[in-house]
Amino acid sequence: MDGTSIGWLALPLAILGGAIRVSTPFIFVSIGELITEKSGRINLGLEGTLMLGAMAGYAISYLSGSPWLGVLSAGLAGMAFGLLHGLLCSVKRVNDTAIGISLIVLGTGLAFFLGKPLIEPKAPPLPSIALGFWSSVPRMRAALDVNALFFVGIALAFVVYVFLNRTGWGLMLRTVGDSEDAARALGFPVLRVRIVATMAGGILAGIGGSFLSLSYPGSWSEGLSSGQGIMAVALVIFARWRSINALGASLLFGGAGALGPALQGIGVTGYYYLFNAAPYILTLAIMVASTSRAAPFADAPGELKLHR
Amino acid sequence: MSSISGIESVPSNPLGNAAQLSVALPVLAVLLASAIFAAFVALYGQNPATVFGLIVQGGFGSSFAWQDTLSRAAPLVLVGLAVAIPAQAGLVIIGGEGALVLGGLAGAVVTLPFAGAHALPMQLLMLLAGGLIGGLWFGLAGVLRQYRGVNETISSLLLSYIGIAIFHHLTEGLLRDPASLDKPSTHPVEPSYMLPVMPGVGVHAGLAVSLSLATIAHVVLRYTRWGFALRVVGGSARVARMIGLAVNRWIIGASVVAGGMAGIAGAIEVAAVQGTANSSLIVGYGYSGILVAFLARHQPLAIVAVALLIGGMQASASLLQRRLGLPDATMLVFQGLIFVCVLVADAIAQQLRETTRR
């Protein structure tokens, strides 16, 4: 340990810094999935959207030199995929789980195909804001370098909360998700609301993906997402379809995901893979603890079919 | 779309037309997917005719291509069954990859303590160990669903990631062969224990195992009370309980059998192809299994046909890469397009059957 050693603080600090980094994509993709599920649809395909967003964001950032343009195009790519999911699932009797899985295949396929030339070049990354400016310890400053998207994500959770609970459009979305019959009786355009909600979910998942390639880990590779898009579905269930809870759950998952790298950073390497699996184990444990056989999804939107 | 509304307005023989449509629509769907794929490769500056020619040539154009296709189809049949069997009971289980890699790991290490034994019991032991571990892994998803109300789609997927992590942990730690330097692997399976290549076919015996299991699944699901009971459970758990079926046992049993199939697929990959368990086992069999099962509408014999098609497509990927410099993911794009189009066509066909029956 050198002169700037921070001793036992290193681990909690590494986890905190890591949690902030790792949780950011979770925040976007889970709030996106939450908006979609609030409309009564489930989009398992966000995994593919995330990959496509990561690829598109990286490509445009590389070509234009502007990472924010990359984020924008990632959102647009995600929106296109959300639109596709929304339209496909509007066909009567179509199985939305299966459509979601097929869009994972298509989305990752497109991302890998178009992203093949992007593995080598270096795109300009998203800038980060040094929160630890007050600290004289470089490692603490480094751990608290936070991307601006993290703050956008936090704001998003509150904006979505207000949108869902305090606005007319939010009420319409919730009505469509809770009872199709009631929504029709009130004259709400059910299909249109669901398509728009799925598009909104796609935009956010795409932006979450662009964070992966443009900030952390910060390059385009084919192993980038490792299931975060699908974990969002579990996360929304855990958050009981509330956006502020989804923010908290994302931070928790991010913390779990940061455990492996943080331990490796202080020299504990023996259980690297098992600690990397911590978010999945945590998700499973939480799902086991938070559901019950009698009423598995008590707070779920009425039209959402998690067991068919 | 105009042809569909045209059919609906024909009053004379609506059922016959609907039956024809339910065959014609998936074919149309594959054609549509091919057309979109053709446009995609054309945009990328490739001649679609050349691409399709190479796909046929690389998958089915020579006896070598057929051998490649058939040995790829062997695990695909099993991971397809791993999705299709629980689907009969109304379960959407998609984490086949985890059960497959753990089954492969079990197959790779189970015979290590036995040097110089007879080959056949050792081969059976490998398959059995793979099936057992895979069955336990999926069974867990069934148990969690029935006793805790945990959505099996998500739990099986999480279990898949956890299984892969355990696989990495063990192949890079406790079970690692120190001689495997750049690619951490288990100690190699004794060469005499490996599944033999079937004479005349030129493909390993794992193909025969998976075809037999598909046939057994077909007979059991279609012609026995077990298959019927499973479908009743899938149709309505309430009705199933009313007629005295132990729903929990059926659901968990179906998950265990399905996981066993995926585990055997992993053991076959180790015992017939790789000779050791390492990260080469992780190539996305989980998603392929879902694709195969859904395209085959969860029918075991159709799974064999679809697995051949997908196996051939995957086999041709390397030819596309060599000749045209197209990335591996090209076939993933094609598969995704086919999947989307067939699903939508299937939904439209179902809808038509309902409207014409009324």
Boltz contact constraints between the chains, C-beta under 6 A:
constraints:
  - contact:
      token1: [A, 88]
      token2: [B, 344]
      max_distance: 6.0
  - contact:
      token1: [A, 91]
      token2: [B, 344]
      max_distance: 6.0
  - contact:
      token1: [A, 91]
      token2: [B, 347]
      max_distance: 6.0
  - contact:
      token1: [A, 92]
      token2: [B, 351]
      max_distance: 6.0
  - contact:
      token1: [A, 93]
      token2: [B, 347]
      max_distance: 6.0
  - contact:
      token1: [A, 93]
      token2: [B, 350]
      max_distance: 6.0
  - contact:
      token1: [A, 93]
      token2: [B, 351]
      max_distance: 6.0
  - contact:
      token1: [A, 94]
      token2: [B, 347]
      max_distance: 6.0
  - contact:
      token1: [A, 97]
      token2: [B, 92]
      max_distance: 6.0
  - contact:
      token1: [A, 98]
      token2: [B, 294]
      max_distance: 6.0
  - contact:
      token1: [A, 98]
      token2: [B, 343]
      max_distance: 6.0
  - contact:
      token1: [A, 99]
      token2: [B, 343]
      max_distance: 6.0
  - contact:
      token1: [A, 101]
      token2: [B, 290]
      max_distance: 6.0
  - contact:
      token1: [A, 102]
      token2: [B, 336]
      max_distance: 6.0
  - contact:
      token1: [A, 102]
      token2: [B, 339]
      max_distance: 6.0
  - contact:
      token1: [A, 102]
      token2: [B, 340]
      max_distance: 6.0
  - contact:
      token1: [A, 105]
      token2: [B, 287]
      max_distance: 6.0
  - contact:
      token1: [A, 105]
      token2: [B, 335]
      max_distance: 6.0
  - contact:
      token1: [A, 105]
      token2: [B, 336]
      max_distance: 6.0
  - contact:
      token1: [A, 105]
      token2: [B, 339]
      max_distance: 6.0
  - contact:
      token1: [A, 106]
      token2: [B, 336]
      max_distance: 6.0
  - contact:
      token1: [A, 109]
      token2: [B, 329]
      max_distance: 6.0
  - contact:
      token1: [A, 109]
      token2: [B, 332]
      max_distance: 6.0
  - contact:
      token1: [A, 109]
      token2: [B, 333]
      max_distance: 6.0
  - contact:
      token1: [A, 109]
      token2: [B, 336]
      max_distance: 6.0
  - contact:
      token1: [A, 110]
      token2: [B, 333]
      max_distance: 6.0
  - contact:
      token1: [A, 112]
      token2: [B, 329]
      max_distance: 6.0
  - contact:
      token1: [A, 113]
      token2: [B, 327]
      max_distance: 6.0
  - contact:
      token1: [A, 113]
      token2: [B, 329]
      max_distance: 6.0
  - contact:
      token1: [A, 113]
      token2: [B, 330]
      max_distance: 6.0
  - contact:
      token1: [A, 113]
      token2: [B, 333]
      max_distance: 6.0
  - contact:
      token1: [A, 116]
      token2: [B, 327]
      max_distance: 6.0
  - contact:
      token1: [A, 227]
      token2: [B, 161]
      max_distance: 6.0
  - contact:
      token1: [A, 230]
      token2: [B, 157]
      max_distance: 6.0
  - contact:
      token1: [A, 233]
      token2: [B, 154]
      max_distance: 6.0
  - contact:
      token1: [A, 234]
      token2: [B, 154]
      max_distance: 6.0
  - contact:
      token1: [A, 273]
      token2: [B, 165]
      max_distance: 6.0
  - contact:
      token1: [A, 273]
      token2: [B, 168]
      max_distance: 6.0
  - contact:
      token1: [A, 273]
      token2: [B, 169]
      max_distance: 6.0
  - contact:
      token1: [A, 274]
      token2: [B, 165]
      max_distance: 6.0
  - contact:
      token1: [A, 274]
      token2: [B, 169]
      max_distance: 6.0
  - contact:
      token1: [A, 277]
      token2: [B, 162]
      max_distance: 6.0
  - contact:
      token1: [A, 277]
      token2: [B, 165]
      max_distance: 6.0
  - contact:
      token1: [A, 280]
      token2: [B, 158]
      max_distance: 6.0
  - contact:
      token1: [A, 280]
      token2: [B, 161]
      max_distance: 6.0
  - contact:
      token1: [A, 280]
      token2: [B, 162]
      max_distance: 6.0
  - contact:
      token1: [A, 281]
      token2: [B, 162]
      max_distance: 6.0
  - contact:
      token1: [A, 283]
      token2: [B, 158]
      max_distance: 6.0
  - contact:
      token1: [A, 284]
      token2: [B, 158]
      max_distance: 6.0
  - contact:
      token1: [A, 287]
      token2: [B, 150]
      max_distance: 6.0
  - contact:
      token1: [A, 288]
      token2: [B, 148]
      max_distance: 6.0
  - contact:
      token1: [A, 288]
      token2: [B, 150]
      max_distance: 6.0
  - contact:
      token1: [A, 291]
      token2: [B, 148]
      max_distance: 6.0
  - contact:
      token1: [A, 291]
      token2: [B, 149]
      max_distance: 6.0
  - contact:
      token1: [A, 291]
      token2: [B, 150]
      max_distance: 6.0
  - contact:
      token1: [A, 292]
      token2: [B, 149]
      max_distance: 6.0
  - contact:
      token1: [A, 293]
      token2: [B, 149]
      max_distance: 6.0
  - contact:
      token1: [A, 296]
      token2: [B, 149]
      max_distance: 6.0
  - contact:
      token1: [A, 306]
      token2: [B, 151]
      max_distance: 6.0
